[in-house]
Amino acid sequence: MANVVLIYGSTTGNTEALSGHVAAGLKQAGANVTVKNVTDAGVDELADYDAIVFGCSTWGEGELQDDFIDFYDGMDGVSLEGKKAAVFGPGDSEDYPDTFCEAVDILEDALKNSGALIVTESFKVDGDVEPAFGDAEAWGSKVAEAL
Ligand SMILES: Cc1cc2nc3c(=O)[nH]c(=O)nc-3n(C[C@H](O)[C@H](O)[C@H](O)COP(=O)(O)O)c2cc1C
């Protein structure tokens, strides 16, 4: 059974809510999942897992959610060779058409640069997250099946 860590950063709770559903999907497809707020997670811990899922909303103009910034900075120079990974996050294409879900792309690049393999296309939620809970679960299962 693959050991997966799901680390999320969330200011108003949207990414946190999605994380619960992604985690449920991962579990349903047979993964062993640890869910952590990025405020309680350290880059060193990533070595303990087979796979890494990041969930992060986009703030400012295409920036990482605040709590994720230190963690992201800490990833510089870390080797995640042999790890599998996937990224999701909510955003708002109506108000931020040029920077829609850019945090997801930033984290995907950071994972790739560290040597991790992205196993599934990222999952981006536009606007209200509640209608996307089912899709979040399905995406989680898809990730687990790709491990
Ligand atoms: C001040 C502000 C800036 C934002 N900037 C972006 C952005 O650049 N791109 C984007 O896709 N969404 C942007 N959003 C939308 C948030 O990412 C969205 O509300 C998200 O669901 C928040 O998730 P969270 O509660 O997990 O932090 C912004 C929202 C606010 C209020």
The ligand as a MOL file (V3000), in Angstrom:
LIG
                    3D

  0  0  0     0  0            999 V3000
M  V30 BEGIN CTAB
M  V30 COUNTS 31 33 0 0 0
M  V30 BEGIN ATOM
M  V30 1 C -7.0600 38.8810 -2.6900 0
M  V30 2 C -7.2720 37.6080 -3.4960 0
M  V30 3 C -6.3720 37.2660 -4.4980 0
M  V30 4 C -6.5820 36.1210 -5.2780 0
M  V30 5 N -5.7260 35.8310 -6.3290 0
M  V30 6 C -5.9890 34.7740 -7.1300 0
M  V30 7 C -5.1910 34.5020 -8.2820 0
M  V30 8 O -4.2190 35.2000 -8.5990 0
M  V30 9 N -5.5040 33.4240 -9.0620 0
M  V30 10 C -6.5720 32.6170 -8.7750 0
M  V30 11 O -6.8200 31.6640 -9.5270 0
M  V30 12 N -7.3550 32.8420 -7.6960 0
M  V30 13 C -7.0920 33.8950 -6.8620 0
M  V30 14 N -7.8890 34.1320 -5.7710 0
M  V30 15 C -9.0070 33.2050 -5.4580 0
M  V30 16 C -8.6420 32.1830 -4.3560 0
M  V30 17 O -7.5910 31.3440 -4.7760 0
M  V30 18 C -9.8820 31.3480 -4.0430 0
M  V30 19 O -10.8000 32.1560 -3.3560 0
M  V30 20 C -9.6160 30.0770 -3.2630 0
M  V30 21 O -10.7690 29.2920 -3.2560 0
M  V30 22 C -9.1750 30.3200 -1.8400 0
M  V30 23 O -8.8470 29.0860 -1.2540 0
M  V30 24 P -8.4170 28.9170 0.2820 0
M  V30 25 O -9.6030 29.2930 1.1160 0
M  V30 26 O -8.0750 27.4920 0.4120 0
M  V30 27 O -7.2270 29.8080 0.5080 0
M  V30 28 C -7.6990 35.2860 -4.9990 0
M  V30 29 C -8.5970 35.6350 -3.9730 0
M  V30 30 C -8.4060 36.7880 -3.2270 0
M  V30 31 C -9.4230 37.1540 -2.1730 0
M  V30 END ATOM
M  V30 BEGIN BOND
M  V30 1 1 1 2
M  V30 2 1 2 3
M  V30 3 2 2 30
M  V30 4 2 3 4
M  V30 5 1 4 5
M  V30 6 1 4 28
M  V30 7 2 5 6
M  V30 8 1 6 7
M  V30 9 1 6 13
M  V30 10 2 7 8
M  V30 11 1 7 9
M  V30 12 1 9 10
M  V30 13 2 10 11
M  V30 14 1 10 12
M  V30 15 2 12 13
M  V30 16 1 13 14
M  V30 17 1 14 15
M  V30 18 1 14 28
M  V30 19 1 15 16
M  V30 20 1 16 17
M  V30 21 1 16 18
M  V30 22 1 18 19
M  V30 23 1 18 20
M  V30 24 1 20 21
M  V30 25 1 20 22
M  V30 26 1 22 23
M  V30 27 1 23 24
M  V30 28 2 24 25
M  V30 29 1 24 26
M  V30 30 1 24 27
M  V30 31 2 28 29
M  V30 32 1 29 30
M  V30 33 1 30 31
M  V30 END BOND
M  V30 END CTAB
M  END
